[in-house]
C-alpha cells in the first residue's frame, strides 16, 4: 500500500483518506484488506469511497458546485424529506384519533 502508518498516528486526515481511496480505486488494495490493516470499519472506508466518487463526479461537471453549495443542497433536501415525514406522521396521528384508535406507546 502507498499509505504509511505510524503506530502513534490515529488521525485520518483528508490527504491520508484520499490516498487510501485512490489505492482502492486503482485496485492496489481492497476495502476488507484496508479495514484489517488499519483497524477501520469497512463502512467508514466505503463512506470515504462514496464521498470521493461524488467529488469526482462534481469535478467533472461542466459547472461544478462549490463544496458549500453541495452541502447546502444536501441540507435543503434533507430538510424537505424531514418536513414530509413530519407531515405524514401528524396525518397518521390525526387519522388514528379520528378513528378512535389508541396510541400503542
C-alpha positions as CSV (number, residue, x, y, z in Angstrom):
1,X,0.0,0.0,0.0
2,X,1.1,3.5,-0.7
3,X,0.0,4.7,2.8
4,X,2.5,4.6,5.5
5,X,1.2,4.5,9.1
6,X,3.0,5.3,12.3
7,X,1.8,3.3,15.3
8,X,1.4,6.6,17.1
9,X,-0.8,8.0,14.4
10,X,-4.5,7.6,15.0
11,X,-5.9,10.5,13.0
12,X,-7.1,10.1,9.4
13,X,-6.5,13.4,7.5
14,X,-8.2,14.1,4.2
15,X,-4.9,13.5,2.5
16,X,-4.5,10.1,4.0
17,X,-8.1,9.2,3.3
18,X,-7.7,10.3,-0.3
19,X,-4.5,8.1,-0.7
20,X,-6.3,5.1,0.7
21,X,-9.3,5.7,-1.5
22,X,-7.0,6.0,-4.6
23,X,-5.4,2.7,-3.7
24,X,-8.8,1.1,-3.6
25,X,-9.9,2.6,-6.8
26,X,-6.7,1.6,-8.5
27,X,-7.0,-1.9,-7.3
28,X,-3.9,-1.8,-5.1
29,X,-5.9,-2.9,-2.1
30,X,-9.5,-3.8,-1.2
31,X,-11.8,-2.3,1.4
32,X,-11.6,-5.5,3.5
33,X,-7.8,-5.6,3.4
34,X,-7.6,-1.9,4.3
35,X,-10.1,-2.4,7.1
36,X,-7.9,-5.2,8.6
37,X,-4.6,-3.4,8.0
38,X,-5.6,-0.1,9.5
39,X,-8.3,-1.3,12.0
40,X,-11.1,0.7,10.4
41,X,-14.6,-0.3,9.8
42,X,-15.5,-1.3,6.3
43,X,-18.5,1.0,6.4
44,X,-16.2,4.0,7.2
45,X,-14.0,3.2,4.2
46,X,-17.0,2.6,2.0
47,X,-18.3,6.1,3.0
48,X,-14.9,7.6,2.1
49,X,-15.0,5.9,-1.3
50,X,-18.6,7.1,-1.9
51,X,-17.7,10.7,-0.9
52,X,-14.7,10.6,-3.3
53,X,-16.9,9.3,-6.1
54,X,-19.4,12.2,-5.6
55,X,-16.5,14.7,-5.5
56,X,-15.0,13.2,-8.8
57,X,-18.4,13.4,-10.4
58,X,-18.9,17.0,-9.4
59,X,-15.4,18.0,-10.5
60,X,-16.1,16.6,-14.0
61,X,-19.4,18.5,-14.5
62,X,-19.5,21.5,-16.8
63,X,-20.3,23.8,-13.9
64,X,-19.1,22.1,-10.7
65,X,-20.7,23.1,-7.4
66,X,-18.6,24.5,-4.7
67,X,-18.5,22.3,-1.6
68,X,-20.6,24.8,0.4
69,X,-23.3,24.7,-2.3
70,X,-23.3,20.9,-2.3
71,X,-23.7,20.8,1.4
72,X,-26.4,23.4,1.3
73,X,-28.3,21.4,-1.3
74,X,-28.0,18.3,0.8
75,X,-29.3,20.1,3.8
76,X,-32.2,21.5,1.9
77,X,-33.1,18.1,0.5
78,X,-32.9,16.5,4.0
79,X,-35.0,19.3,5.5
80,X,-37.6,18.7,2.8
81,X,-37.6,15.0,3.5
82,X,-37.9,15.7,7.2
83,X,-40.8,18.0,6.7
84,X,-42.6,15.5,4.6
85,X,-42.1,12.8,7.2
86,X,-43.3,15.1,9.9
87,X,-46.5,15.9,8.0
88,X,-47.1,12.2,7.3
89,X,-46.7,11.4,11.0
90,X,-49.1,14.1,12.0
91,X,-51.6,13.0,9.4
92,X,-51.4,9.4,10.7
93,X,-51.9,10.5,14.3
94,X,-54.8,12.7,13.3
95,X,-56.4,9.7,11.4
96,X,-55.8,7.5,14.5
97,X,-57.5,10.0,16.7
98,X,-60.5,10.4,14.3
99,X,-60.9,6.6,14.1
100,X,-60.7,6.3,17.9
101,X,-57.6,4.1,17.9
102,X,-55.4,4.2,20.9
103,X,-51.7,5.0,20.6
104,X,-49.7,1.9,21.5
105,X,-47.0,3.9,23.2
